[in-house]
Amino acid sequence: MVHAFTFFGGLYNRAFLMIPGVLNAHGVDFVWLALLFVALAGSFTSTIYLAMTLIATVRHVRRARVARSAAAATPPSSLPPVTIFKPVHGMEDQLAANLESFFLQDYPDYEVIFGVRDRDNPAAKIAEQTRARYPHIPSQLIVSGPPVWPNAKIFSLDKMIASSSRSYFIISDSDVRVAPDFLRNTIPPLLDPKVGLITCLYRGIPASDFWSWLEALGLSVEMSSGVMVADMVEGMRFALGPAMAVRRDAIDAIGGIAVVADYYADDFELGNRIWAKGFKVILSHHIVHNVLTHRSPLRTLGDQLRWMKSTRYSRPLGHAGTGLTYAMPFGTLGLIAGAVLGHWQLGIGWLALAGLNRMIQSVVVGWGVARDPRAVWLCWLYPLRDFFGFIVWALSYTGREFYWRGETYRFGKGGRIAPLERPGASSP
């Protein structure tokens, strides 16, 4: 790895040494020279980001080792009763197995509450079948009815929380699968009254299509990298929606779950508001699985574009800076500029080093943190995922509208959303 960074340094030196010659020999190539500078700057920032990611990975692994030992040492008698909230809507690949994993917990006292819009929803039938297979686990199905808040999931969660008398919660998406020791690892930190929320990183589990494999790599590598770096730089000030452990008093302190009903990124808002109230938000050492459903390439692009637009409005400055963390676009720009300016060897080397940058990130983060074997043997594919991620990032600045669960919405200030056409809708 030291040799890789040395090679990066040599590349930058060669690029700088080449500039005077280009100016003398190619007086009309100032546009390409400008692009060369952009490629140089972007390659520098993406290399710095890689270094930060590696440092954050080492930090996270060390902290995870300590947290894992602390969780294992927590006596079962001190573990509080827990309610698991699972909003479900529509069919997804492996939905039954995902839901079932929450009924297999090695934990003394927990219940599972499902939330649906109506009983005819196919996901409701799967939830009922799962409940029937585990009658010894307390569970129920809450029918919320048609949502009257912009975020339908939060509308359901509000009714689900009201149906529970417990004080320790798990809020988890329907496409998440967990190991039997999930509760045993995520609940103990909440015994500290200063801690209000625990959030988990996740490993992407792809469907059978190529785009799903790229997306899964992004979840295991790109998402994990960004979260760990944010945790290292400023601490956790947000949450990740797939799996969150939270106490009732922390939710009550922010005014209830309804305060995030106007946001698409309800997980980010929930974590940020709990942090703003003086509670700690902790990144868990425990990894959950995010199981992807087969979708068309256009649908995949649309979903990722929706997430990117959400980040753009929730964290505008951070989202803008994300563009400087990608490596492959700048490597490609370096290749093109080098070729046009007559320096093919430099251009090819530039692109190759950008690819090496992302392959290192894939192996170190994807395996070292998410424990995703695909991130190792498909590390050669991750540079393509990096390039695709940059395209989605750039497209996130085109328009405010997005399609979500059968309706069209528009992003507003601060990440708030509003349906474009839904007569009678109201906000909390």
Phi, psi and chi 1 to 4 in degrees:
 res  aa     phi    psi   chi1   chi2   chi3   chi4
   1 MET       -  -36.4 -165.6  164.0  -60.1      -
   2 VAL   -61.1  -39.8  172.6      -      -      -
   3 HIS   -63.0  -36.0  -68.4  -61.7      -      -
   4 ALA   -63.1  -46.7      -      -      -      -
   5 PHE   -67.0  -33.6  -77.6  109.4      -      -
   6 THR   -63.7  -39.3  -58.6      -      -      -
   7 PHE   -65.2  -40.0 -160.5   15.4      -      -
   8 PHE   -59.1  -44.3  -86.4  109.5      -      -
   9 GLY   -62.1  -40.8      -      -      -      -
  10 GLY   -63.5  -36.9      -      -      -      -
  11 LEU   -62.0  -46.4  176.8   67.6      -      -
  12 TYR   -62.2  -41.0  -60.0  145.5      -      -
  13 ASN   -62.1  -43.9  -71.6  -25.7      -      -
  14 ARG   -63.3  -39.2  -72.8 -170.5   59.8 -165.1
  15 ALA   -63.3  -44.2      -      -      -      -
  16 PHE   -65.5  -39.8  -84.3  119.1      -      -
  17 LEU   -67.7  -25.8  -69.2  173.3      -      -
  18 MET   -76.2  -26.5 -176.8 -170.7   79.4      -
  19 ILE   -59.2  -47.3  -69.8  171.9      -      -
  20 PRO   -58.4  -39.0  -26.3   37.3      -      -
  21 GLY   -65.4  -38.1      -      -      -      -
  22 VAL   -64.3  -41.4  171.4      -      -      -
  23 LEU   -62.8  -37.8  -72.6  173.2      -      -
  24 ASN   -76.2  -38.1  -68.8  -28.4      -      -
  25 ALA   -94.7  -19.2      -      -      -      -
  26 HIS  -131.5   71.7  -57.9  -88.7      -      -
  27 GLY   -63.3  -18.9      -      -      -      -
  28 VAL  -100.8    5.6  -64.3      -      -      -
  29 ASP  -100.4   34.7  -71.8  -28.3      -      -
  30 PHE   -66.7  -31.0  -74.8  103.5      -      -
  31 VAL   -63.5  -46.0  171.9      -      -      -
  32 TRP   -70.1  -31.4  -67.9  107.4      -      -
  33 LEU   -66.2  -37.8 -173.6   60.0      -      -
  34 ALA   -63.9  -41.0      -      -      -      -
  35 LEU   -65.0  -33.7  -67.8  179.1      -      -
  36 LEU   -64.7  -39.4 -170.6   65.6      -      -
  37 PHE   -64.2  -40.9  -89.8  113.7      -      -
  38 VAL   -62.6  -43.5  172.0      -      -      -
  39 ALA   -62.7  -39.7      -      -      -      -
  40 LEU   -65.1  -45.7 -175.6   65.4      -      -
  41 ALA   -64.6  -44.5      -      -      -      -
  42 GLY   -66.0  -38.0      -      -      -      -
  43 SER   -66.2  -35.5  -63.3      -      -      -
  44 PHE   -65.5  -47.8  177.5   75.6      -      -
  45 THR   -66.9  -36.7   57.0      -      -      -
  46 SER   -69.9  -30.7   63.4      -      -      -
  47 THR   -71.1  -40.8  -56.6      -      -      -
  48 ILE   -60.5  -41.5  -66.1  -61.5      -      -
  49 TYR   -63.9  -39.2  179.3   70.2      -      -
  50 LEU   -60.5  -44.3  173.8   62.6      -      -
  51 ALA   -61.2  -42.8      -      -      -      -
  52 MET   -63.2  -38.8  -65.9  176.3   66.3      -
  53 THR   -63.7  -42.1  -61.7      -      -      -
  54 LEU   -64.6  -42.4  -59.7 -177.1      -      -
  55 ILE   -64.7  -43.7  -64.9  170.3      -      -
  56 ALA   -63.9  -34.3      -      -      -      -
  57 THR   -64.9  -47.2  -63.2      -      -      -
  58 VAL   -60.0  -43.9  172.7      -      -      -
  59 ARG   -60.2  -46.4  174.0 -178.8  177.6  -90.8
  60 HIS   -65.3  -42.8  179.5   79.1      -      -
  61 VAL   -62.1  -41.3  169.6      -      -      -
  62 ARG   -64.9  -44.8  -72.6  177.2  176.5  174.0
  63 ARG   -66.5  -35.9  -69.4  160.2   66.2   98.0
  64 ALA   -64.5  -37.9      -      -      -      -
  65 ARG   -62.1  -42.5 -170.6  178.9  -57.9  117.6
  66 VAL   -67.2  -44.6  174.3      -      -      -
  67 ALA   -64.9  -37.1      -      -      -      -
  68 ARG   -64.2  -41.8 -167.4  175.4  -65.2  110.9
  69 SER   -65.4  -40.0  -61.2      -      -      -
  70 ALA   -65.4  -39.7      -      -      -      -
  71 ALA   -65.5  -40.9      -      -      -      -
  72 ALA   -65.7  -29.1      -      -      -      -
  73 ALA   -84.6   -7.8      -      -      -      -
  74 THR   -72.4  120.3  -56.0      -      -      -
  75 PRO   -66.4  138.7   21.4  -31.1      -      -
  76 PRO   -55.3  -30.5  -25.3   34.7      -      -
  77 SER   -65.5  -20.5   59.0      -      -      -
  78 SER   -93.9   -2.9   67.0      -      -      -
  79 LEU   -80.7  126.3  -65.1  172.9      -      -
  80 PRO   -80.3  160.7   31.8  -36.5      -      -
  81 PRO   -62.1  142.1  -20.4   32.3      -      -
  82 VAL  -128.3  144.1  173.6      -      -      -
  83 THR  -112.4  128.4  -62.8      -      -      -
  84 ILE   -99.9  120.4  -60.2  173.1      -      -
  85 PHE  -100.5  125.6  -63.8  120.2      -      -
  86 LYS  -128.1   90.7  -63.3  -70.0  -65.8 -174.6
  87 PRO   -69.5  132.4  -12.8   27.8      -      -
  88 VAL  -130.6  149.0  -65.3      -      -      -
  89 HIS  -162.4  111.5 -180.0   74.8      -      -
  90 GLY    82.7  164.3      -      -      -      -
  91 MET   -83.5  143.8  -73.9  -60.2  -64.0      -
  92 GLU  -138.0  155.8  -62.0  169.0  -34.3      -
  93 ASP   -59.2  133.4  -71.5   -4.3      -      -
  94 GLN    60.9   28.6  -55.2 -176.9   50.4      -
  95 LEU   -59.6  -44.0  177.4   60.8      -      -
  96 ALA   -60.2  -44.1      -      -      -      -
  97 ALA   -66.9  -36.7      -      -      -      -
  98 ASN   -62.5  -49.0  -64.9  -18.7      -      -
  99 LEU   -65.9  -39.3  -59.5 -175.9      -      -
 100 GLU   -61.8  -32.7 -176.1  178.8   37.4      -
 101 SER   -60.9  -23.6   69.4      -      -      -
 102 PHE   -83.2   -9.7  -72.9   85.9      -      -
 103 PHE   -95.4    1.1  -75.1   82.0      -      -
 104 LEU  -112.4   26.7  -58.6  173.9      -      -
 105 GLN   -78.2  136.5  -68.2  -59.6  -63.0      -
 106 ASP   -85.9   78.4  178.1   18.1      -      -
 107 TYR  -150.7  140.9 -165.4   85.0      -      -
 108 PRO   -66.8  -35.9   20.6  -32.2      -      -
 109 ASP  -151.2  108.5 -174.1    2.2      -      -
 110 TYR  -152.5  158.3   69.1   96.6      -      -
 111 GLU  -131.3  160.6   65.3  177.4   -2.6      -
 112 VAL  -123.6  127.5 -178.3      -      -      -
 113 ILE  -120.8  120.4  -62.4 -179.6      -      -
 114 PHE   -95.0  148.8  -66.0  105.7      -      -
 115 GLY  -128.7  129.7      -      -      -      -
 116 VAL  -135.9  161.6  -65.3      -      -      -
 117 ARG   -75.9  -40.0  -62.8 -175.0 -171.1 -177.1
 118 ASP  -152.6  158.3   58.5   80.9      -      -
 119 ARG   -71.4  -17.5  -70.3 -171.3  179.1  -84.4
 120 ASP   -81.0   -8.4  -67.0  -28.0      -      -
 121 ASN   -61.7  130.9 -167.1  -64.1      -      -
 122 PRO   -57.7  -30.5   17.6  -30.5      -      -
 123 ALA   -67.0  -31.4      -      -      -      -
 124 ALA   -64.8  -37.7      -      -      -      -
 125 LYS   -65.9  -40.3  -61.8  178.1 -179.0  178.9
 126 ILE   -64.6  -41.4  -61.4  -63.5      -      -
 127 ALA   -62.1  -42.8      -      -      -      -
 128 GLU   -65.1  -39.9  -69.5  -76.6   33.3      -
 129 GLN   -63.5  -39.5  -67.6  170.4    2.7      -
 130 THR   -66.5  -42.8  -54.2      -      -      -
 131 ARG   -59.0  -41.6  -68.3 -179.3   59.6 -144.9
 132 ALA   -64.8  -29.7      -      -      -      -
 133 ARG   -76.2  -17.6  -72.8 -162.2  -61.4  -88.0
 134 TYR  -129.6   64.9  -63.0   91.8      -      -
 135 PRO   -65.5  -18.2   25.0  -34.8      -      -
 136 HIS   -79.6  -11.1   60.7  -71.4      -      -
 137 ILE   -98.2  119.1  -57.7  -64.8      -      -
 138 PRO   -57.8  132.1  -22.0   32.9      -      -
 139 SER  -157.6  160.7   63.5      -      -      -
 140 GLN  -156.4  164.0   58.4  178.2  -53.7      -
 141 LEU  -119.2  120.9 -179.5   70.5      -      -
 142 ILE  -101.7  124.2  -58.4  -64.3      -      -
 143 VAL   -98.6  112.5  179.5      -      -      -
 144 SER   -83.8  -24.6   65.1      -      -      -
 145 GLY    84.0  177.4      -      -      -      -
 146 PRO   -59.2  133.9  -22.1   33.0      -      -
 147 PRO   -69.0  141.4   25.9  -34.2      -      -
 148 VAL  -114.1    4.6  -63.8      -      -      -
 149 TRP  -108.5  155.1  -62.8  -11.8      -      -
 150 PRO   -56.8  -40.0  -27.9   36.4      -      -
 151 ASN   -96.9  105.7 -170.2  -44.6      -      -
 152 ALA   -64.3  -34.0      -      -      -      -
 153 LYS   -64.4  -42.1 -176.8 -179.7   78.0  171.5
 154 ILE   -67.5  -34.3  -61.8  -59.0      -      -
 155 PHE   -59.4  -44.0 -178.3   72.4      -      -
 156 SER   -68.3  -42.9  -67.8      -      -      -
 157 LEU   -61.1  -36.6  -85.8  172.5      -      -
 158 ASP   -59.6  -41.7 -174.6   63.7      -      -
 159 LYS   -73.7  -33.7  -62.0 -178.6 -179.8  -61.7
 160 MET   -68.0  -43.3  -65.2  160.6   71.1      -
 161 ILE   -63.3  -38.7  -69.2  173.4      -      -
 162 ALA   -64.5  -23.6      -      -      -      -
 163 SER   -85.3   -5.7   70.4      -      -      -
 164 SER  -107.8  141.3  172.9      -      -      -
 165 SER  -100.3    3.0   60.6      -      -      -
 166 ARG   -88.5  167.3  -55.4 -172.6  177.8 -163.0
 167 SER  -113.3   -8.7  -61.8      -      -      -
 168 TYR  -117.0  125.3  -70.0   78.0      -      -
 169 PHE  -122.6  151.2  -56.5  149.4      -      -
 170 ILE  -118.0  126.4  -65.9  -69.8      -      -
 171 ILE  -113.4  120.0  -59.6  175.1      -      -
 172 SER  -143.5  142.8  178.1      -      -      -
 173 ASP   -73.4  160.7  -67.6  -18.9      -      -
 174 SER   -72.6  -19.4   56.7      -      -      -
 175 ASP   -93.7   20.1   57.7   -2.1      -      -
 176 VAL  -107.3  137.9  170.6      -      -      -
 177 ARG  -122.0  139.8 -173.9  177.6  -56.2  170.8
 178 VAL  -127.1  160.1  -66.1      -      -      -
 179 ALA   -82.5  162.7      -      -      -      -
 180 PRO   -60.2  -22.2  -26.9   36.3      -      -
 181 ASP   -96.6   17.3   61.7  -12.8      -      -
 182 PHE   -58.1  -55.7  166.7   65.9      -      -
 183 LEU   -63.3  -38.0  -71.0  180.0      -      -
 184 ARG   -63.1  -23.6 -167.5   68.7  178.0   76.8
 185 ASN  -100.1  -25.3  -80.5  -82.4      -      -
 186 THR   -97.2  -25.4   53.1      -      -      -
 187 ILE   -79.2  -40.4  -67.1  -61.2      -      -
 188 PRO   -50.2  -40.9  -32.6   39.0      -      -
 189 PRO   -60.9  -25.1  -24.6   35.6      -      -
 190 LEU   -73.7   -9.7  -76.9  178.6      -      -
 191 LEU   -67.0  -20.1  -62.3  176.6      -      -
 192 ASP   -79.8  116.9 -179.3   -8.0      -      -
 193 PRO   -62.0  -16.9   21.4  -32.5      -      -
 194 LYS   -78.6  -17.4  -64.8  179.9 -179.3  179.1
 195 VAL   -94.4  126.9  176.4      -      -      -
 196 GLY  -106.6  -26.1      -      -      -      -
 197 LEU  -152.4  141.1 -174.0  146.1      -      -
 198 ILE  -117.4  133.7  -48.5  -64.4      -      -
 199 THR  -127.7  150.4 -168.8      -      -      -
 200 CYS  -115.4  142.7  -63.0      -      -      -
 201 LEU   -73.5  166.0  -66.2  173.3      -      -
 202 TYR  -143.0  151.8   38.2   94.3      -      -
 203 ARG  -100.5  131.2  178.4 -164.6  -50.2  171.0
 204 GLY   -76.8  130.1      -      -      -      -
 205 ILE  -111.3  108.5  -53.9  -61.6      -      -
 206 PRO   -76.9  158.5   29.9  -35.8      -      -
 207 ALA   -82.9 -159.0      -      -      -      -
 208 SER   -88.7   -8.5   57.1      -      -      -
 209 ASP   -94.8  159.3   59.0  -72.5      -      -
 210 PHE   -61.2  -43.3  173.0   76.5      -      -
 211 TRP   -66.9  -31.2  -65.7  105.9      -      -
 212 SER   -66.5  -36.1  175.2      -      -      -
 213 TRP   -65.5  -40.9  -75.9   73.1      -      -
 214 LEU   -63.7  -42.6  -79.8 -174.8      -      -
 215 GLU   -64.1  -40.9 -176.2  178.5   -2.6      -
 216 ALA   -63.1  -39.6      -      -      -      -
 217 LEU   -61.5  -39.3  -79.7  175.3      -      -
 218 GLY   -63.1  -39.2      -      -      -      -
 219 LEU   -66.4  -44.1  -65.4  178.7      -      -
 220 SER   -72.5  -33.5  -63.4      -      -      -
 221 VAL  -107.9  -62.6 -178.6      -      -      -
 222 GLU   -63.3  -48.5 -178.2  179.5  -41.0      -
 223 MET   -63.0  -47.7  176.1   63.7   71.2      -
 224 SER   -61.0  -40.0  -63.1      -      -      -
 225 SER   -60.8  -49.7  -62.2      -      -      -
 226 GLY   -62.3  -40.7      -      -      -      -
 227 VAL   -67.8  -44.1  172.6      -      -      -
 228 MET   -65.1  -39.4  -70.7 -170.0  -58.6      -
 229 VAL   -66.0  -42.3  168.6      -      -      -
 230 ALA   -61.6  -41.7      -      -      -      -
 231 ASP   -63.1  -38.9 -175.2   28.4      -      -
 232 MET   -70.8  -39.4  178.8  179.5   68.5      -
 233 VAL   -78.1  -44.9  172.1      -      -      -
 234 GLU  -133.4    2.0   61.8  179.7   11.0      -
 235 GLY    83.5  162.6      -      -      -      -
 236 MET   -74.3  121.4  -70.7  -59.9  -65.0      -
 237 ARG  -124.5   17.3  -59.2 -175.9  179.7 -176.1
 238 PHE  -154.7  175.7   57.4   91.7      -      -
 239 ALA  -130.0  163.0      -      -      -      -
 240 LEU  -111.1  126.8  -55.2  172.8      -      -
 241 GLY   -63.1  -33.2      -      -      -      -
 242 PRO   -52.6  -39.5  -31.5   37.8      -      -
 243 ALA  -153.0  118.3      -      -      -      -
 244 MET  -133.3  138.1  -60.0  178.5  -71.9      -
 245 ALA  -109.4  130.3      -      -      -      -
 246 VAL  -148.9  151.0   61.4      -      -      -
 247 ARG   -95.8  152.1  -82.4 -160.5  -39.4  -84.6
 248 ARG   -60.0  -39.8 -176.1 -172.3  -68.1  -88.2
 249 ASP   -65.1  -30.4   64.4  -55.9      -      -
 250 ALA   -69.7  -39.4      -      -      -      -
 251 ILE   -68.0  -41.6  -67.6  179.4      -      -
 252 ASP   -62.9  -34.7  -70.5  -17.5      -      -
 253 ALA   -63.7  -28.0      -      -      -      -
 254 ILE   -93.2    0.4   65.3  172.4      -      -
 255 GLY   102.0   13.8      -      -      -      -
 256 GLY    93.4  163.5      -      -      -      -
 257 ILE   -64.9  -21.5 -162.3   74.1      -      -
 258 ALA   -63.9  -19.9      -      -      -      -
 259 VAL   -67.8  -15.7  -61.0      -      -      -
 260 VAL  -105.8   12.9  -59.9      -      -      -
 261 ALA   -69.3  -16.2      -      -      -      -
 262 ASP   -94.3    8.2  -74.3  -31.3      -      -
 263 TYR  -117.0  140.3  -64.3   86.8      -      -
 264 TYR   -72.6  -45.9  171.7   76.6      -      -
 265 ALA   -84.0   62.6      -      -      -      -
 266 ASP   -62.3  -30.8   53.8   88.4      -      -
 267 ASP   -66.7  -45.4   50.4   -6.6      -      -
 268 PHE   -59.7  -47.9  174.6   88.0      -      -
 269 GLU   -63.9  -41.4  -76.6  -64.9  -37.0      -
 270 LEU   -60.6  -49.7 -179.8   63.9      -      -
 271 GLY   -63.4  -42.1      -      -      -      -
 272 ASN   -66.4  -39.1 -173.9 -106.6      -      -
 273 ARG   -71.4  -37.0  -71.6  168.3 -177.1 -104.0
 274 ILE   -66.1  -41.0  -72.4  175.9      -      -
 275 TRP   -62.6  -41.9  168.4   81.7      -      -
 276 ALA   -64.8  -22.2      -      -      -      -
 277 LYS   -85.2    5.3  -76.0  -64.5 -178.1  179.4
 278 GLY    97.3    0.5      -      -      -      -
 279 PHE   -83.8  153.2  -68.6   96.7      -      -
 280 LYS   -83.4  140.2  -67.6 -179.0 -179.4  178.1
 281 VAL  -111.0  125.5  176.4      -      -      -
 282 ILE  -116.5  136.0  -66.8  179.5      -      -
 283 LEU   -83.8  115.5 -179.4   61.4      -      -
 284 SER   -69.7  156.3  176.4      -      -      -
 285 HIS   -81.6  -13.1   63.7  -79.7      -      -
 286 HIS   -84.9  136.0 -166.5   77.8      -      -
 287 ILE  -106.7  130.4  -54.5  -65.1      -      -
 288 VAL  -105.8  170.0  -58.4      -      -      -
 289 HIS  -106.4  131.1  -67.6  178.5      -      -
 290 ASN  -105.1  106.9 -165.8  -33.7      -      -
 291 VAL   -89.3  118.2 -178.5      -      -      -
 292 LEU   -86.8  150.8  -59.3  177.4      -      -
 293 THR  -105.5  142.6  -65.2      -      -      -
 294 HIS   -60.0  128.7  172.8   74.2      -      -
 295 ARG  -140.9  160.3  -65.6  165.6  -62.7  171.6
 296 SER   -70.1  158.7   67.1      -      -      -
 297 PRO   -55.8  -37.9  -26.1   34.7      -      -
 298 LEU   -67.5  -39.6 -159.9   57.8      -      -
 299 ARG   -67.0  -40.5  173.7   72.8 -179.3  -83.8
 300 THR   -60.7  -45.4  -60.8      -      -      -
 301 LEU   -61.0  -42.7  174.4   61.8      -      -
 302 GLY   -62.8  -41.8      -      -      -      -
 303 ASP   -65.3  -45.1  -71.5  -14.8      -      -
 304 GLN   -68.7  -33.7  -64.8 -163.1   23.0      -
 305 LEU   -66.8  -36.2 -173.6   55.5      -      -
 306 ARG   -63.4  -44.3 -178.0  177.1   69.1 -115.6
 307 TRP   -63.4  -42.1  -61.2  -28.9      -      -
 308 MET   -64.9  -41.8  -82.4  -76.6 -168.5      -
 309 LYS   -63.6  -36.5  -74.4 -175.4  176.9 -178.5
 310 SER   -61.1  -44.0  172.0      -      -      -
 311 THR   -65.1  -37.7  -53.6      -      -      -
 312 ARG   -58.0  -40.5  169.4 -168.0  165.3 -168.9
 313 TYR   -87.7  -26.7  -74.8   98.8      -      -
 314 SER   -78.9  -41.0  -62.5      -      -      -
 315 ARG  -134.9   73.6  -62.9 -174.4  -63.0  113.7
 316 PRO   -58.5  -43.6   18.1  -30.8      -      -
 317 LEU   -69.8  -45.2  -67.3  179.4      -      -
 318 GLY   -62.4  -38.5      -      -      -      -
 319 HIS   -65.7  -40.4 -177.7   68.7      -      -
 320 ALA   -61.7  -41.8      -      -      -      -
 321 GLY   -67.4  -22.7      -      -      -      -
 322 THR   -58.4  -31.5  -61.9      -      -      -
 323 GLY   -59.7  -24.1      -      -      -      -
 324 LEU   -86.5   -2.9  -62.0  176.1      -      -
 325 THR   -91.8  -14.2   66.3      -      -      -
 326 TYR   -76.4  148.7  -63.9   99.1      -      -
 327 ALA  -108.7  -42.5      -      -      -      -
 328 MET   -64.7  -37.6  -67.5  -53.2  -62.9      -
 329 PRO   -60.1  -39.4  -23.3   34.3      -      -
 330 PHE   -74.9  -32.6  -60.5  107.3      -      -
 331 GLY   -65.1  -40.8      -      -      -      -
 332 THR   -66.1  -40.8  -57.3      -      -      -
 333 LEU   -63.9  -38.9 -167.9   58.6      -      -
 334 GLY   -63.2  -39.2      -      -      -      -
 335 LEU   -62.3  -47.3  170.2   66.0      -      -
 336 ILE   -65.1  -47.2  -64.3  172.6      -      -
 337 ALA   -63.5  -42.6      -      -      -      -
 338 GLY   -62.0  -40.8      -      -      -      -
 339 ALA   -65.8  -45.7      -      -      -      -
 340 VAL   -63.6  -35.7  170.6      -      -      -
 341 LEU   -86.2    5.5  -64.5  173.2      -      -
 342 GLY    83.3   20.7      -      -      -      -
 343 HIS  -123.0   69.3  -66.0  -91.6      -      -
 344 TRP   -60.9  -41.9  -87.7   99.9      -      -
 345 GLN   -60.7  -43.5 -175.3  178.0    9.0      -
 346 LEU   -63.7  -43.8  177.7   67.0      -      -
 347 GLY   -62.2  -44.6      -      -      -      -
 348 ILE   -65.4  -41.5  -67.2  173.4      -      -
 349 GLY   -62.3  -37.2      -      -      -      -
 350 TRP   -61.6  -47.8 -149.9  -50.1      -      -
 351 LEU   -65.4  -41.1 -177.9   64.0      -      -
 352 ALA   -63.0  -39.9      -      -      -      -
 353 LEU   -70.6  -33.2  -76.5  175.3      -      -
 354 ALA   -63.6  -41.2      -      -      -      -
 355 GLY   -64.4  -40.3      -      -      -      -
 356 LEU   -64.2  -39.5  177.6   61.7      -      -
 357 ASN   -53.0  -50.9  179.9  -44.6      -      -
 358 ARG   -73.3  -30.8  -62.4  -62.7   94.4  157.5
 359 MET   -67.7  -38.3  -69.6  171.0   67.0      -
 360 ILE   -62.4  -45.0  -68.3  172.5      -      -
 361 GLN   -61.0  -42.7 -178.7 -174.1    4.5      -
 362 SER   -60.2  -47.0 -179.8      -      -      -
 363 VAL   -69.6  -48.0  171.8      -      -      -
 364 VAL   -67.5  -46.6  172.3      -      -      -
 365 VAL   -82.9  -48.3  175.8      -      -      -
 366 GLY   -61.2  -39.3      -      -      -      -
 367 TRP   -94.8  -44.6  174.2 -111.1      -      -
 368 GLY   -64.6  -28.9      -      -      -      -
 369 VAL  -112.9  -58.2  175.1      -      -      -
 370 ALA   -78.5  -11.9      -      -      -      -
 371 ARG    55.5   41.0  -69.7  -63.2  171.5 -173.6
 372 ASP   -98.3  107.9 -173.2  -11.8      -      -
 373 PRO   -62.3  -25.7   22.3  -32.5      -      -
 374 ARG   -65.2  -28.9  -59.3  174.6 -171.1   85.0
 375 ALA   -67.9  -16.7      -      -      -      -
 376 VAL   -89.9  -58.5  177.8      -      -      -
 377 TRP   -80.6   -6.9   55.6  -88.4      -      -
 378 LEU  -115.1   20.9  -74.8  178.4      -      -
 379 CYS   -60.4  -27.2   66.5      -      -      -
 380 TRP   -67.9  -19.6   55.9  -88.6      -      -
 381 LEU   -88.6  -19.2 -168.7   58.2      -      -
 382 TYR   -64.0  -34.1 -174.2   67.3      -      -
 383 PRO   -55.6  -34.7  -29.7   38.2      -      -
 384 LEU   -67.1  -40.0 -179.9   59.9      -      -
 385 ARG   -62.3  -38.0  161.1   59.7 -147.6  178.7
 386 ASP   -62.6  -43.0 -177.9   75.9      -      -
 387 PHE   -66.5  -42.8 -166.2   90.7      -      -
 388 PHE   -63.5  -39.3  178.5   69.8      -      -
 389 GLY   -61.2  -38.6      -      -      -      -
 390 PHE   -64.8  -40.4  177.7   82.3      -      -
 391 ILE   -61.8  -44.5  -67.7  175.2      -      -
 392 VAL   -63.8  -40.3  176.0      -      -      -
 393 TRP   -59.6  -45.3  172.2   83.1      -      -
 394 ALA   -64.3  -40.0      -      -      -      -
 395 LEU   -69.8  -19.5  -70.5  174.8      -      -
 396 SER   -65.3  -15.1   70.2      -      -      -
 397 TYR   -91.2    9.7  -73.1   94.1      -      -
 398 THR  -108.2   93.0   59.3      -      -      -
 399 GLY    88.9  166.6      -      -      -      -
 400 ARG  -113.2  -14.7  -62.0 -173.9  172.1 -166.5
 401 GLU   -83.8  151.3  -62.9  179.3    5.0      -
 402 PHE  -154.1  157.7   65.4   98.4      -      -
 403 TYR  -107.0  130.2 -174.1   77.7      -      -
 404 TRP  -149.2  119.3 -175.0   34.3      -      -
 405 ARG    48.9   48.9  -68.1 -168.3 -178.3  -82.8
 406 GLY    87.4    1.2      -      -      -      -
 407 GLU  -134.7  156.7  -65.5 -171.7   62.1      -
 408 THR  -102.8  132.2  -58.0      -      -      -
 409 TYR  -124.5  170.1  -64.2   81.4      -      -
 410 ARG  -133.7  133.1  174.2  176.8  -68.3  145.8
 411 PHE   -75.2  141.6  -79.5  110.9      -      -
 412 GLY  -123.5 -167.1      -      -      -      -
 413 LYS   -59.5  135.1 -174.6  177.0  180.0  179.8
 414 GLY    74.8    6.5      -      -      -      -
 415 GLY    94.3    4.6      -      -      -      -
 416 ARG   -67.8  151.0  -75.2 -176.9  169.5   83.5
 417 ILE  -125.5  156.0   60.4  173.1      -      -
 418 ALA  -146.8  134.1      -      -      -      -
 419 PRO   -66.6  141.4   25.3  -33.2      -      -
 420 LEU   -73.7  -37.4  -68.7 -173.3      -      -
 421 GLU  -140.7  101.7  -65.0 -178.2    6.8      -
 422 ARG  -157.8   87.6 -168.7  168.0   69.7 -167.0
 423 PRO   -56.9  139.4  -22.2   31.9      -      -
 424 GLY    84.8   -1.0      -      -      -      -
 425 ALA   -71.2  149.1      -      -      -      -
 426 SER  -146.3  158.9   61.1      -      -      -
 427 SER  -105.3  158.4  -62.3      -      -      -
 428 PRO   -69.1      -   25.0  -32.5      -      -
